[in-house]
Amino acid sequence: MKEQKKVSIESALEQLEELIARLESKDCTLEESFHLYKDGVGLVQYCSQALSEVEQQLVILNEEGETDGF
């Protein structure tokens, strides 16, 4: 996987979908499958980390802006 900094989660998910489609094609060699799989794992890790960061930010915002009874 190439460097994923400054890539949106949506863009990373689109790339992941493309990799999956290529892996599912019967024209994919074993070596290419390995590289695609490796890139896919990197994209999944990137998305997971990005979503965790957003979740942490939401927790902080909820704590700071918490309203009673809302």
All heavy atoms as a GROMACS GRO file, in nm:
protein
  555
    1MET      N    1   0.084  -0.119   0.000
    1MET     CA    2   0.000   0.000   0.000
    1MET      C    3   0.088   0.124   0.000
    1MET      O    4   0.184   0.133   0.073
    1MET     CB    5  -0.091   0.000   0.123
    1MET     CG    6  -0.182   0.118   0.126
    1MET     SD    7  -0.287   0.128   0.273
    1MET     CE    8  -0.169   0.189   0.392
    2LYS      N    9   0.047   0.218  -0.079
    2LYS     CA   10   0.120   0.344  -0.081
    2LYS      C   11   0.077   0.428   0.038
    2LYS      O   12  -0.020   0.399   0.106
    2LYS     CB   13   0.090   0.417  -0.212
    2LYS     CG   14   0.147   0.343  -0.331
    2LYS     CD   15   0.118   0.417  -0.458
    2LYS     CE   16   0.181   0.348  -0.575
    2LYS     NZ   17   0.115   0.232  -0.622
    3GLU      N   18   0.149   0.532   0.065
    3GLU     CA   19   0.122   0.621   0.178
    3GLU      C   20  -0.024   0.668   0.174
    3GLU      O   21  -0.072   0.714   0.072
    3GLU     CB   22   0.215   0.741   0.173
    3GLU     CG   23   0.210   0.828   0.294
    3GLU     CD   24   0.263   0.761   0.419
    3GLU    OE1   25   0.352   0.676   0.407
    3GLU    OE2   26   0.213   0.793   0.527
    4GLN      N   27  -0.095   0.656   0.287
    4GLN     CA   28  -0.237   0.688   0.292
    4GLN      C   29  -0.268   0.818   0.364
    4GLN      O   30  -0.382   0.844   0.395
    4GLN     CB   31  -0.313   0.574   0.361
    4GLN     CG   32  -0.319   0.448   0.278
    4GLN     CD   33  -0.394   0.471   0.148
    4GLN    OE1   34  -0.494   0.540   0.142
    4GLN    NE2   35  -0.342   0.414   0.041
    5LYS      N   36  -0.169   0.900   0.394
    5LYS     CA   37  -0.194   1.026   0.462
    5LYS      C   38  -0.276   1.117   0.372
    5LYS      O   39  -0.258   1.118   0.252
    5LYS     CB   40  -0.063   1.093   0.502
    5LYS     CG   41   0.010   1.016   0.610
    5LYS     CD   42   0.135   1.087   0.653
    5LYS     CE   43   0.204   1.005   0.760
    5LYS     NZ   44   0.328   1.060   0.802
    6LYS      N   45  -0.368   1.192   0.434
    6LYS     CA   46  -0.449   1.291   0.364
    6LYS      C   47  -0.548   1.227   0.267
    6LYS      O   48  -0.601   1.293   0.180
    6LYS     CB   49  -0.363   1.392   0.290
    6LYS     CG   50  -0.263   1.464   0.376
    6LYS     CD   51  -0.332   1.560   0.470
    6LYS     CE   52  -0.225   1.635   0.549
    6LYS     NZ   53  -0.276   1.728   0.642
    7VAL      N   54  -0.574   1.097   0.280
    7VAL     CA   55  -0.673   1.029   0.198
    7VAL      C   56  -0.799   1.017   0.281
    7VAL      O   57  -0.794   0.979   0.398
    7VAL     CB   58  -0.624   0.889   0.155
    7VAL    CG1   59  -0.732   0.812   0.084
    7VAL    CG2   60  -0.501   0.902   0.067
    8SER      N   61  -0.914   1.050   0.222
    8SER     CA   62  -1.038   1.040   0.296
    8SER      C   63  -1.073   0.893   0.321
    8SER      O   64  -1.028   0.804   0.248
    8SER     CB   65  -1.152   1.108   0.220
    8SER     OG   66  -1.186   1.033   0.106
    9ILE      N   67  -1.153   0.871   0.423
    9ILE     CA   68  -1.198   0.734   0.452
    9ILE      C   69  -1.277   0.682   0.333
    9ILE      O   70  -1.261   0.565   0.294
    9ILE     CB   71  -1.281   0.732   0.582
    9ILE    CG1   72  -1.194   0.770   0.702
    9ILE    CG2   73  -1.345   0.596   0.603
    9ILE    CD1   74  -1.271   0.791   0.830
   10GLU      N   75  -1.360   0.768   0.274
   10GLU     CA   76  -1.440   0.726   0.158
   10GLU      C   77  -1.351   0.681   0.043
   10GLU      O   78  -1.378   0.580  -0.022
   10GLU     CB   79  -1.531   0.840   0.113
   10GLU     CG   80  -1.639   0.875   0.213
   10GLU     CD   81  -1.595   0.972   0.322
   10GLU    OE1   82  -1.478   1.015   0.323
   10GLU    OE2   83  -1.679   1.004   0.407
   11SER      N   84  -1.245   0.757   0.018
   11SER     CA   85  -1.152   0.722  -0.090
   11SER      C   86  -1.082   0.589  -0.060
   11SER      O   87  -1.066   0.506  -0.150
   11SER     CB   88  -1.049   0.833  -0.108
   11SER     OG   89  -0.955   0.797  -0.205
   12ALA      N   90  -1.041   0.570   0.064
   12ALA     CA   91  -0.975   0.446   0.102
   12ALA      C   92  -1.070   0.328   0.087
   12ALA      O   93  -1.031   0.220   0.041
   12ALA     CB   94  -0.923   0.455   0.245
   13LEU      N   95  -1.198   0.347   0.122
   13LEU     CA   96  -1.297   0.240   0.108
   13LEU      C   97  -1.321   0.207  -0.040
   13LEU      O   98  -1.336   0.090  -0.076
   13LEU     CB   99  -1.428   0.277   0.177
   13LEU     CG  100  -1.423   0.277   0.329
   13LEU    CD1  101  -1.552   0.334   0.386
   13LEU    CD2  102  -1.396   0.138   0.383
   14GLU      N  103  -1.322   0.310  -0.124
   14GLU     CA  104  -1.336   0.286  -0.268
   14GLU      C  105  -1.218   0.206  -0.321
   14GLU      O  106  -1.235   0.113  -0.401
   14GLU     CB  107  -1.348   0.419  -0.343
   14GLU     CG  108  -1.480   0.488  -0.326
   14GLU     CD  109  -1.486   0.623  -0.394
   14GLU    OE1  110  -1.395   0.654  -0.477
   14GLU    OE2  111  -1.581   0.698  -0.365
   15GLN      N  112  -1.098   0.242  -0.278
   15GLN     CA  113  -0.979   0.168  -0.319
   15GLN      C  114  -0.988   0.022  -0.273
   15GLN      O  115  -0.952  -0.070  -0.348
   15GLN     CB  116  -0.853   0.232  -0.262
   15GLN     CG  117  -0.819   0.366  -0.321
   15GLN     CD  118  -0.698   0.429  -0.253
   15GLN    OE1  119  -0.606   0.359  -0.210
   15GLN    NE2  120  -0.698   0.561  -0.241
   16LEU      N  121  -1.037   0.002  -0.152
   16LEU     CA  122  -1.051  -0.132  -0.098
   16LEU      C  123  -1.152  -0.212  -0.181
   16LEU      O  124  -1.127  -0.329  -0.213
   16LEU     CB  125  -1.094  -0.125   0.048
   16LEU     CG  126  -1.097  -0.254   0.126
   16LEU    CD1  127  -0.960  -0.324   0.124
   16LEU    CD2  128  -1.140  -0.229   0.270
   17GLU      N  129  -1.262  -0.151  -0.219
   17GLU     CA  130  -1.361  -0.219  -0.303
   17GLU      C  131  -1.301  -0.260  -0.438
   17GLU      O  132  -1.327  -0.369  -0.488
   17GLU     CB  133  -1.483  -0.129  -0.325
   17GLU     CG  134  -1.570  -0.117  -0.202
   17GLU     CD  135  -1.686  -0.020  -0.221
   17GLU    OE1  136  -1.701   0.037  -0.331
   17GLU    OE2  137  -1.761  -0.002  -0.125
   18GLU      N  138  -1.219  -0.172  -0.495
   18GLU     CA  139  -1.153  -0.203  -0.621
   18GLU      C  140  -1.056  -0.321  -0.605
   18GLU      O  141  -1.049  -0.409  -0.692
   18GLU     CB  142  -1.078  -0.081  -0.674
   18GLU     CG  143  -1.168   0.031  -0.720
   18GLU     CD  144  -1.092   0.158  -0.757
   18GLU    OE1  145  -0.968   0.154  -0.768
   18GLU    OE2  146  -1.159   0.261  -0.774
   19LEU      N  147  -0.982  -0.321  -0.494
   19LEU     CA  148  -0.890  -0.432  -0.468
   19LEU      C  149  -0.965  -0.564  -0.455
   19LEU      O  150  -0.922  -0.667  -0.508
   19LEU     CB  151  -0.808  -0.407  -0.341
   19LEU     CG  152  -0.702  -0.299  -0.347
   19LEU    CD1  153  -0.635  -0.283  -0.210
   19LEU    CD2  154  -0.597  -0.332  -0.451
   20ILE      N  155  -1.077  -0.560  -0.386
   20ILE     CA  156  -1.156  -0.682  -0.367
   20ILE      C  157  -1.207  -0.733  -0.502
   20ILE      O  158  -1.200  -0.853  -0.529
   20ILE     CB  159  -1.273  -0.656  -0.269
   20ILE    CG1  160  -1.218  -0.635  -0.129
   20ILE    CG2  161  -1.373  -0.772  -0.271
   20ILE    CD1  162  -1.319  -0.583  -0.029
   21ALA      N  163  -1.254  -0.642  -0.585
   21ALA     CA  164  -1.302  -0.682  -0.718
   21ALA      C  165  -1.190  -0.746  -0.799
   21ALA      O  166  -1.211  -0.847  -0.867
   21ALA     CB  167  -1.360  -0.561  -0.792
   22ARG      N  168  -1.071  -0.689  -0.792
   22ARG     CA  169  -0.957  -0.745  -0.865
   22ARG      C  170  -0.918  -0.882  -0.809
   22ARG      O  171  -0.883  -0.972  -0.884
   22ARG     CB  172  -0.839  -0.648  -0.862
   22ARG     CG  173  -0.864  -0.527  -0.950
   22ARG     CD  174  -0.759  -0.421  -0.941
   22ARG     NE  175  -0.624  -0.468  -0.968
   22ARG     CZ  176  -0.515  -0.399  -0.936
   22ARG    NH1  177  -0.526  -0.281  -0.877
   22ARG    NH2  178  -0.396  -0.447  -0.962
   23LEU      N  179  -0.925  -0.895  -0.676
   23LEU     CA  180  -0.894  -1.025  -0.615
   23LEU      C  181  -0.995  -1.131  -0.655
   23LEU      O  182  -0.959  -1.249  -0.670
   23LEU     CB  183  -0.889  -1.013  -0.462
   23LEU     CG  184  -0.762  -0.957  -0.402
   23LEU    CD1  185  -0.782  -0.924  -0.255
   23LEU    CD2  186  -0.647  -1.056  -0.419
   24GLU      N  187  -1.119  -1.092  -0.671
   24GLU     CA  188  -1.223  -1.187  -0.707
   24GLU      C  189  -1.220  -1.227  -0.854
   24GLU      O  190  -1.280  -1.327  -0.891
   24GLU     CB  191  -1.361  -1.130  -0.670
   24GLU     CG  192  -1.384  -1.124  -0.521
   24GLU     CD  193  -1.515  -1.058  -0.482
   24GLU    OE1  194  -1.573  -0.983  -0.565
   24GLU    OE2  195  -1.559  -1.081  -0.368
   25SER      N  196  -1.151  -1.149  -0.935
   25SER     CA  197  -1.141  -1.183  -1.077
   25SER      C  198  -1.052  -1.307  -1.093
   25SER      O  199  -0.958  -1.327  -1.017
   25SER     CB  200  -1.085  -1.067  -1.158
   25SER     OG  201  -0.945  -1.056  -1.141
   26LYS      N  202  -1.085  -1.387  -1.189
   26LYS     CA  203  -1.010  -1.511  -1.210
   26LYS      C  204  -0.880  -1.486  -1.286
   26LYS      O  205  -0.799  -1.576  -1.302
   26LYS     CB  206  -1.097  -1.612  -1.283
   26LYS     CG  207  -1.219  -1.650  -1.202
   26LYS     CD  208  -1.295  -1.760  -1.268
   26LYS     CE  209  -1.427  -1.781  -1.202
   26LYS     NZ  210  -1.432  -1.854  -1.085
   27ASP      N  211  -0.859  -1.363  -1.330
   27ASP     CA  212  -0.739  -1.329  -1.408
   27ASP      C  213  -0.622  -1.290  -1.319
   27ASP      O  214  -0.513  -1.263  -1.369
   27ASP     CB  215  -0.769  -1.214  -1.504
   27ASP     CG  216  -0.877  -1.250  -1.604
   27ASP    OD1  217  -0.886  -1.370  -1.641
   27ASP    OD2  218  -0.951  -1.160  -1.646
   28CYS      N  219  -0.642  -1.286  -1.190
   28CYS     CA  220  -0.541  -1.239  -1.097
   28CYS      C  221  -0.441  -1.352  -1.067
   28CYS      O  222  -0.480  -1.462  -1.027
   28CYS     CB  223  -0.611  -1.194  -0.969
   28CYS     SG  224  -0.514  -1.092  -0.863
   29THR      N  225  -0.312  -1.324  -1.087
   29THR     CA  226  -0.210  -1.424  -1.056
   29THR      C  227  -0.190  -1.435  -0.904
   29THR      O  228  -0.233  -1.348  -0.828
   29THR     CB  229  -0.075  -1.385  -1.119
   29THR    OG1  230  -0.028  -1.265  -1.056
   29THR    CG2  231  -0.087  -1.366  -1.269
   30LEU      N  232  -0.123  -1.539  -0.862
   30LEU     CA  233  -0.097  -1.559  -0.721
   30LEU      C  234  -0.013  -1.444  -0.664
   30LEU      O  235  -0.043  -1.390  -0.557
   30LEU     CB  236  -0.027  -1.693  -0.697
   30LEU     CG  237   0.003  -1.729  -0.553
   30LEU    CD1  238  -0.126  -1.737  -0.472
   30LEU    CD2  239   0.078  -1.862  -0.547
   31GLU      N  240   0.089  -1.404  -0.737
   31GLU     CA  241   0.175  -1.295  -0.690
   31GLU      C  242   0.096  -1.164  -0.681
   31GLU      O  243   0.107  -1.091  -0.583
   31GLU     CB  244   0.294  -1.278  -0.783
   31GLU     CG  245   0.393  -1.173  -0.734
   31GLU     CD  246   0.518  -1.165  -0.820
   31GLU    OE1  247   0.541  -1.254  -0.903
   31GLU    OE2  248   0.591  -1.066  -0.804
   32GLU      N  249   0.015  -1.135  -0.784
   32GLU     CA  250  -0.066  -1.015  -0.782
   32GLU      C  251  -0.167  -1.021  -0.666
   32GLU      O  252  -0.189  -0.921  -0.597
   32GLU     CB  253  -0.140  -0.997  -0.914
   32GLU     CG  254  -0.219  -0.868  -0.920
   32GLU     CD  255  -0.294  -0.851  -1.051
   32GLU    OE1  256  -0.299  -0.944  -1.133
   32GLU    OE2  257  -0.352  -0.742  -1.069
   33SER      N  258  -0.224  -1.138  -0.644
   33SER     CA  259  -0.319  -1.155  -0.533
   33SER      C  260  -0.254  -1.124  -0.400
   33SER      O  261  -0.314  -1.060  -0.313
   33SER     CB  262  -0.373  -1.298  -0.530
   33SER     OG  263  -0.450  -1.327  -0.642
   34PHE      N  264  -0.131  -1.169  -0.382
   34PHE     CA  265  -0.059  -1.142  -0.258
   34PHE      C  266  -0.040  -0.992  -0.238
   34PHE      O  267  -0.065  -0.940  -0.129
   34PHE     CB  268   0.077  -1.213  -0.258
   34PHE     CG  269   0.162  -1.175  -0.140
   34PHE    CD1  270   0.133  -1.224  -0.014
   34PHE    CD2  271   0.270  -1.089  -0.156
   34PHE    CE1  272   0.210  -1.188   0.096
   34PHE    CE2  273   0.347  -1.052  -0.046
   34PHE     CZ  274   0.318  -1.102   0.079
   35HIS      N  275   0.001  -0.922  -0.342
   35HIS     CA  276   0.024  -0.778  -0.332
   35HIS      C  277  -0.108  -0.703  -0.308
   35HIS      O  278  -0.112  -0.608  -0.229
   35HIS     CB  279   0.095  -0.724  -0.456
   35HIS     CG  280   0.237  -0.769  -0.466
   35HIS    ND1  281   0.336  -0.727  -0.380
   35HIS    CD2  282   0.297  -0.857  -0.552
   35HIS    CE1  283   0.450  -0.785  -0.412
   35HIS    NE2  284   0.430  -0.864  -0.516
   36LEU      N  285  -0.214  -0.746  -0.376
   36LEU     CA  286  -0.343  -0.683  -0.354
   36LEU      C  287  -0.392  -0.706  -0.212
   36LEU      O  288  -0.446  -0.615  -0.148
   36LEU     CB  289  -0.446  -0.737  -0.454
   36LEU     CG  290  -0.425  -0.698  -0.601
   36LEU    CD1  291  -0.520  -0.776  -0.691
   36LEU    CD2  292  -0.443  -0.548  -0.619
   37TYR      N  293  -0.373  -0.827  -0.162
   37TYR     CA  294  -0.413  -0.859  -0.026
   37TYR      C  295  -0.337  -0.772   0.074
   37TYR      O  296  -0.395  -0.714   0.166
   37TYR     CB  297  -0.390  -1.007   0.004
   37TYR     CG  298  -0.427  -1.046   0.145
   37TYR    CD1  299  -0.559  -1.072   0.179
   37TYR    CD2  300  -0.330  -1.054   0.243
   37TYR    CE1  301  -0.593  -1.106   0.308
   37TYR    CE2  302  -0.363  -1.089   0.373
   37TYR     CZ  303  -0.495  -1.115   0.405
   37TYR     OH  304  -0.527  -1.148   0.534
   38LYS      N  305  -0.207  -0.761   0.052
   38LYS     CA  306  -0.122  -0.679   0.140
   38LYS      C  307  -0.169  -0.532   0.138
   38LYS      O  308  -0.179  -0.469   0.243
   38LYS     CB  309   0.023  -0.691   0.093
   38LYS     CG  310   0.123  -0.621   0.181
   38LYS     CD  311   0.264  -0.646   0.128
   38LYS     CE  312   0.366  -0.566   0.204
   38LYS     NZ  313   0.500  -0.581   0.150
   39ASP      N  314  -0.197  -0.480   0.020
   39ASP     CA  315  -0.247  -0.343   0.008
   39ASP      C  316  -0.382  -0.329   0.078
   39ASP      O  317  -0.409  -0.229   0.144
   39ASP     CB  318  -0.260  -0.302  -0.138
   39ASP     CG  319  -0.126  -0.281  -0.206
   39ASP    OD1  320  -0.022  -0.274  -0.136
   39ASP    OD2  321  -0.124  -0.272  -0.331
   40GLY      N  322  -0.468  -0.430   0.063
   40GLY     CA  323  -0.599  -0.428   0.127
   40GLY      C  324  -0.589  -0.425   0.277
   40GLY      O  325  -0.663  -0.351   0.344
   41VAL      N  326  -0.498  -0.503   0.333
   41VAL     CA  327  -0.478  -0.503   0.478
   41VAL      C  328  -0.435  -0.364   0.524
   41VAL      O  329  -0.484  -0.313   0.625
   41VAL     CB  330  -0.374  -0.610   0.520
   41VAL    CG1  331  -0.331  -0.592   0.664
   41VAL    CG2  332  -0.431  -0.750   0.499
   42GLY      N  333  -0.348  -0.301   0.450
   42GLY     CA  334  -0.305  -0.166   0.483
   42GLY      C  335  -0.420  -0.067   0.479
   42GLY      O  336  -0.432   0.019   0.567
   43LEU      N  337  -0.507  -0.079   0.380
   43LEU     CA  338  -0.623   0.010   0.370
   43LEU      C  339  -0.719  -0.012   0.487
   43LEU      O  340  -0.773   0.082   0.542
   43LEU     CB  341  -0.695  -0.011   0.237
   43LEU     CG  342  -0.627   0.048   0.114
   43LEU    CD1  343  -0.691  -0.006  -0.014
   43LEU    CD2  344  -0.633   0.200   0.118
   44VAL      N  345  -0.740  -0.138   0.523
   44VAL     CA  346  -0.828  -0.169   0.637
   44VAL      C  347  -0.771  -0.109   0.764
   44VAL      O  348  -0.844  -0.049   0.845
   44VAL     CB  349  -0.850  -0.321   0.651
   44VAL    CG1  350  -0.915  -0.356   0.784
   44VAL    CG2  351  -0.933  -0.374   0.535
   45GLN      N  352  -0.640  -0.122   0.784
   45GLN     CA  353  -0.577  -0.065   0.902
   45GLN      C  354  -0.590   0.087   0.904
   45GLN      O  355  -0.618   0.147   1.007
   45GLN     CB  356  -0.430  -0.106   0.910
   45GLN     CG  357  -0.411  -0.252   0.943
   45GLN     CD  358  -0.265  -0.296   0.932
   45GLN    OE1  359  -0.182  -0.228   0.872
   45GLN    NE2  360  -0.236  -0.411   0.989
   46TYR      N  361  -0.571   0.149   0.789
   46TYR     CA  362  -0.584   0.294   0.778
   46TYR      C  363  -0.726   0.338   0.814
   46TYR      O  364  -0.744   0.432   0.893
   46TYR     CB  365  -0.548   0.341   0.637
   46TYR     CG  366  -0.582   0.486   0.614
   46TYR    CD1  367  -0.499   0.586   0.663
   46TYR    CD2  368  -0.697   0.523   0.546
   46TYR    CE1  369  -0.530   0.720   0.644
   46TYR    CE2  370  -0.729   0.656   0.527
   46TYR     CZ  371  -0.645   0.754   0.576
   46TYR     OH  372  -0.677   0.885   0.559
   47CYS      N  373  -0.826   0.271   0.756
   47CYS     CA  374  -0.965   0.307   0.783
   47CYS      C  375  -1.000   0.286   0.930
   47CYS      O  376  -1.067   0.370   0.991
   47CYS     CB  377  -1.060   0.224   0.695
   47CYS     SG  378  -1.056   0.269   0.521
   48SER      N  379  -0.953   0.178   0.986
   48SER     CA  380  -0.980   0.149   1.127
   48SER      C  381  -0.920   0.258   1.216
   48SER      O  382  -0.986   0.307   1.309
   48SER     CB  383  -0.922   0.012   1.164
   48SER     OG  384  -0.942  -0.015   1.299
   49GLN      N  385  -0.798   0.296   1.188
   49GLN     CA  386  -0.732   0.401   1.267
   49GLN      C  387  -0.804   0.535   1.249
   49GLN      O  388  -0.827   0.607   1.347
   49GLN     CB  389  -0.586   0.415   1.228
   49GLN     CG  390  -0.512   0.522   1.306
   49GLN     CD  391  -0.367   0.538   1.263
   49GLN    OE1  392  -0.318   0.466   1.176
   49GLN    NE2  393  -0.298   0.631   1.323
   50ALA      N  394  -0.840   0.567   1.127
   50ALA     CA  395  -0.908   0.694   1.101
   50ALA      C  396  -1.043   0.698   1.172
   50ALA      O  397  -1.079   0.801   1.232
   50ALA     CB  398  -0.926   0.715   0.951
   51LEU      N  399  -1.117   0.589   1.169
   51LEU     CA  400  -1.246   0.584   1.237
   51LEU      C  401  -1.229   0.592   1.388
   51LEU      O  402  -1.310   0.655   1.457
   51LEU     CB  403  -1.323   0.458   1.197
   51LEU     CG  404  -1.376   0.457   1.054
   51LEU    CD1  405  -1.431   0.320   1.018
   51LEU    CD2  406  -1.480   0.566   1.033
   52SER      N  407  -1.125   0.531   1.441
   52SER     CA  408  -1.098   0.539   1.585
   52SER      C  409  -1.069   0.683   1.627
   52SER      O  410  -1.115   0.728   1.733
   52SER     CB  411  -0.980   0.450   1.623
   52SER     OG  412  -1.014   0.315   1.612
   53GLU      N  413  -0.995   0.755   1.544
   53GLU     CA  414  -0.964   0.894   1.574
   53GLU      C  415  -1.090   0.980   1.574
   53GLU      O  416  -1.108   1.065   1.661
   53GLU     CB  417  -0.862   0.948   1.475
   53GLU     CG  418  -0.723   0.890   1.493
   53GLU     CD  419  -0.626   0.929   1.383
   53GLU    OE1  420  -0.660   1.015   1.298
   53GLU    OE2  421  -0.514   0.874   1.382
   54VAL      N  422  -1.178   0.955   1.478
   54VAL     CA  423  -1.304   1.029   1.473
   54VAL      C  424  -1.388   0.996   1.596
   54VAL      O  425  -1.448   1.085   1.657
   54VAL     CB  426  -1.382   0.997   1.343
   54VAL    CG1  427  -1.523   1.051   1.348
   54VAL    CG2  428  -1.307   1.052   1.222
   55GLU      N  429  -1.393   0.870   1.633
   55GLU     CA  430  -1.468   0.829   1.750
   55GLU      C  431  -1.416   0.899   1.876
   55GLU      O  432  -1.494   0.948   1.959
   55GLU     CB  433  -1.461   0.678   1.769
   55GLU     CG  434  -1.542   0.627   1.885
   55GLU     CD  435  -1.534   0.476   1.902
   55GLU    OE1  436  -1.437   0.415   1.853
   55GLU    OE2  437  -1.626   0.421   1.965
   56GLN      N  438  -1.285   0.906   1.891
   56GLN     CA  439  -1.225   0.976   2.006
   56GLN      C  440  -1.264   1.123   2.007
   56GLN      O  441  -1.294   1.180   2.113
   56GLN     CB  442  -1.073   0.960   2.005
   56GLN     CG  443  -1.026   0.821   2.036
   56GLN     CD  444  -0.876   0.805   2.016
   56GLN    OE1  445  -0.807   0.897   1.973
   56GLN    NE2  446  -0.824   0.687   2.047
   57GLN      N  447  -1.264   1.185   1.891
   57GLN     CA  448  -1.302   1.326   1.882
   57GLN      C  449  -1.448   1.345   1.921
   57GLN      O  450  -1.484   1.442   1.989
   57GLN     CB  451  -1.277   1.380   1.742
   57GLN     CG  452  -1.130   1.391   1.709
   57GLN     CD  453  -1.106   1.430   1.564
   57GLN    OE1  454  -1.200   1.453   1.488
   57GLN    NE2  455  -0.979   1.438   1.525
   58LEU      N  456  -1.534   1.252   1.880
   58LEU     CA  457  -1.676   1.261   1.916
   58LEU      C  458  -1.696   1.245   2.066
   58LEU      O  459  -1.779   1.314   2.126
   58LEU     CB  460  -1.757   1.154   1.841
   58LEU     CG  461  -1.776   1.180   1.692
   58LEU    CD1  462  -1.841   1.060   1.625
   58LEU    CD2  463  -1.860   1.305   1.670
   59VAL      N  464  -1.621   1.157   2.128
   59VAL     CA  465  -1.630   1.139   2.273
   59VAL      C  466  -1.591   1.268   2.343
   59VAL      O  467  -1.659   1.313   2.436
   59VAL     CB  468  -1.542   1.020   2.320
   59VAL    CG1  469  -1.526   1.020   2.470
   59VAL    CG2  470  -1.600   0.888   2.272
   60ILE      N  471  -1.483   1.330   2.298
   60ILE     CA  472  -1.437   1.456   2.358
   60ILE      C  473  -1.544   1.564   2.340
   60ILE      O  474  -1.576   1.637   2.434
   60ILE     CB  475  -1.302   1.500   2.298
   60ILE    CG1  476  -1.192   1.404   2.343
   60ILE    CG2  477  -1.268   1.643   2.336
   60ILE    CD1  478  -1.061   1.420   2.269
   61LEU      N  479  -1.599   1.575   2.219
   61LEU     CA  480  -1.703   1.675   2.194
   61LEU      C  481  -1.826   1.651   2.281
   61LEU      O  482  -1.884   1.745   2.333
   61LEU     CB  483  -1.742   1.675   2.047
   61LEU     CG  484  -1.643   1.736   1.950
   61LEU    CD1  485  -1.688   1.715   1.807
   61LEU    CD2  486  -1.621   1.882   1.979
   62ASN      N  487  -1.864   1.526   2.297
   62ASN     CA  488  -1.979   1.494   2.382
   62ASN      C  489  -1.953   1.532   2.526
   62ASN      O  490  -2.042   1.581   2.596
   62ASN     CB  491  -2.015   1.345   2.373
   62ASN     CG  492  -2.105   1.315   2.256
   62ASN    OD1  493  -2.169   1.403   2.202
   62ASN    ND2  494  -2.110   1.190   2.217
   63GLU      N  495  -1.832   1.509   2.573
   63GLU     CA  496  -1.798   1.542   2.711
   63GLU      C  497  -1.796   1.693   2.733
   63GLU      O  498  -1.842   1.742   2.835
   63GLU     CB  499  -1.664   1.482   2.750
   63GLU     CG  500  -1.668   1.332   2.764
   63GLU     CD  501  -1.529   1.269   2.785
   63GLU    OE1  502  -1.429   1.343   2.779
   63GLU    OE2  503  -1.524   1.147   2.803
   64GLU      N  504  -1.747   1.766   2.636
   64GLU     CA  505  -1.737   1.912   2.648
   64GLU      C  506  -1.872   1.980   2.630
   64GLU      O  507  -1.901   2.079   2.694
   64GLU     CB  508  -1.637   1.967   2.547
   64GLU     CG  509  -1.495   1.929   2.577
   64GLU     CD  510  -1.399   1.975   2.470
   64GLU    OE1  511  -1.444   2.026   2.364
   64GLU    OE2  512  -1.278   1.959   2.488
   65GLY      N  513  -1.952   1.927   2.540
   65GLY     CA  514  -2.078   1.993   2.507
   65GLY      C  515  -2.200   1.917   2.556
   65GLY      O  516  -2.308   1.934   2.502
   66GLU      N  517  -2.180   1.835   2.655
   66GLU     CA  518  -2.289   1.752   2.705
   66GLU      C  519  -2.404   1.838   2.758
   66GLU      O  520  -2.382   1.933   2.833
   66GLU     CB  521  -2.236   1.661   2.817
   66GLU     CG  522  -2.334   1.556   2.860
   66GLU     CD  523  -2.269   1.459   2.957
   66GLU    OE1  524  -2.193   1.503   3.044
   66GLU    OE2  525  -2.298   1.340   2.945
   67THR      N  526  -2.525   1.805   2.717
   67THR     CA  527  -2.642   1.876   2.766
   67THR      C  528  -2.726   1.780   2.847
   67THR      O  529  -2.739   1.663   2.815
   67THR     CB  530  -2.727   1.931   2.650
   67THR    OG1  531  -2.766   1.823   2.566
   67THR    CG2  532  -2.649   2.033   2.568
   68ASP      N  533  -2.784   1.829   2.954
   68ASP     CA  534  -2.868   1.746   3.041
   68ASP      C  535  -3.003   1.722   2.974
   68ASP      O  536  -3.066   1.815   2.924
   68ASP     CB  537  -2.890   1.814   3.176
   68ASP     CG  538  -2.761   1.821   3.257
   68ASP    OD1  539  -2.678   1.729   3.242
   68ASP    OD2  540  -2.743   1.919   3.330
   69GLY      N  541  -3.045   1.596   2.975
   69GLY     CA  542  -3.177   1.560   2.925
   69GLY      C  543  -3.192   1.563   2.774
   69GLY      O  544  -3.302   1.557   2.723
   70PHE      N  545  -3.087   1.576   2.702
   70PHE     CA  546  -3.097   1.580   2.556
   70PHE      C  547  -3.085   1.445   2.499
   70PHE      O  548  -3.014   1.363   2.520
   70PHE     CB  549  -2.990   1.672   2.496
   70PHE     CG  550  -3.014   1.698   2.351
   70PHE    CD1  551  -3.099   1.800   2.310
   70PHE    CD2  552  -2.954   1.621   2.254
   70PHE    CE1  553  -3.119   1.824   2.176
   70PHE    CE2  554  -2.975   1.644   2.119
   70PHE     CZ  555  -3.058   1.746   2.081
   0.00000   0.00000   0.00000
